[in-house]
Amino acid sequence: MFITYVALISVPYVRHVSRPPGDARDFAWHLFVPCRDEEAVIGATTAHLRAGFPQAHVWVIDDASVDGTARKVRSVAESDSRVHLVSRRLPEARTGKGEALNAAYRALDRWLPADTDRSRVIVGVIDADGQPAANCLDMCAADHLFGDPEVSSVQVIVRMVNRDNPRPFPRRGRLVNALGQALVRMQDLEFRVPISAIQLTRRHTRTVALGGNGQFTRLHALDTVRRQYGRPWGGSLLEDYELSVHLLLTGHRTAYTPDTYVDQEGLPSLRRLITQRTRWGQGTMQCCRYLPRLWSCRHLPRTGKLEVGYFLLAPWTQLFGTFAFLAPLGILACDAAIPGASPAAVSAWPTGGGLVLYLLLGITPPATWGPLYVWRCEPATGLCGAIGYGLAYAVYIVLLFYVTSWRAFFRILLGRSTWSKTRRNAEAHQGTAAVET
């Protein structure tokens, strides 16, 4: 099933042809930037958004930060009427990104005139470290995106802005920096190739998903979700995908474009990356409760229902995959270390040519993304680099998702559903410097 799935989603990715942009002046743009202790990056992000998109309003949501986030934004807002600070206070604050976005939605609702055409108001969500491309809003206004009145939401591609940084850890050694740079490169590959391929395929199944960064939605579509579910963004740890589900269930159409992008920081720290992906995996597991409604939804075609089911069940199948794929390798490794230790168990698994085929079937599908990444995104990289990226990605995807799926599963068993913020790279560097000092 997985090999067939990879082959199917590769086709739209390979065949994609860029389309012309529209005119962002046809819409009113409001960019939500949720922040929780983002003093290290919010100044640069706000300046980038105001310089690059002077027609847009920027709504920074301070989620009870304990650093200087609010102070920085307030100083800008005092001299710029298009910068707004939405302040949240404890105990209501720090309850998740979705609730922070809902606070900005309510503030925008109060700020807009009563006679506003809410179908022409576009709400974008940009992470505190996000930097959209110069053509981002024009591209979203294209005829096949918001230029089509049937399109309610648009997701753009995400890139890692620090993918070429050779020293993600300035105070650490060469090996640590090499591993950190490789980890960031794998995230860039992941978002720009397999995730993009999945989204391009979802355009045919009408199930395009919104991400946490670079998502844009018509205000009237958010109004529909609020009337149906009480608030636009839900309370799961994957609030972006939950919004996608709510839009699908209420008959709205979502769209995707790889013709523009938003840059964000990749995480060079394995610990921080595992924390982030555990949250995503647990959020996906939480959204499985929508499967019965999605399967009976009259707005979705049958292929869309299959795609949504495949995605939502993926973390659970990865739990099974731990035994189906990794357990045989562990048994063989033990037998190699201690000959004859488990002859009965080892005899049940393939050996010789069968083992080679077993490994090829497990590694080849994810490894194919390496050459596609080089072809589409990094053409200056040679053939050896393309193969190396592919093999590294196969290891990255297998180990990362198996580990985070189990961590997410145990968090659910233990009843832990708190939203854990992933520290920015600048914060981590400051922490390292403090320790060294």
Secondary structure by P-SEA (a helix, b strand, c coil): caaaaaaaaaaaaaabbbbbbcccccbbbbbbbbbccccccaaaaaaaaaaacccbbbbbbbcccccaaaaaaaaaaaacccbbbbbbccccccccaaaaaaaaaaaaaaacccccccccbbbbbbccccccccaaaaaaacccccccccccbbbbbbbccccccccccccccaaaaaaaaaaaaaaaaaaacaaaaaaaaaaaaccccccccbbbbbaaaaaaaaaacccccccccaaaaaaaaaaaaaccccccccccbbbbbbbccaaaaaaaaaaaaaaaaaaccaaaaaaacccccaaaaaaaaaaaaaaaaaaaaaaacaaaaaaaaaaaacccccaaaaaacccaaaaaaaaaaaccccaaaaaaaaacccccccaaaaaaaaaaaaaaaaaaaaaaaaaaaaaaaaccbbbbbbbcaaaaaaaaaaaac
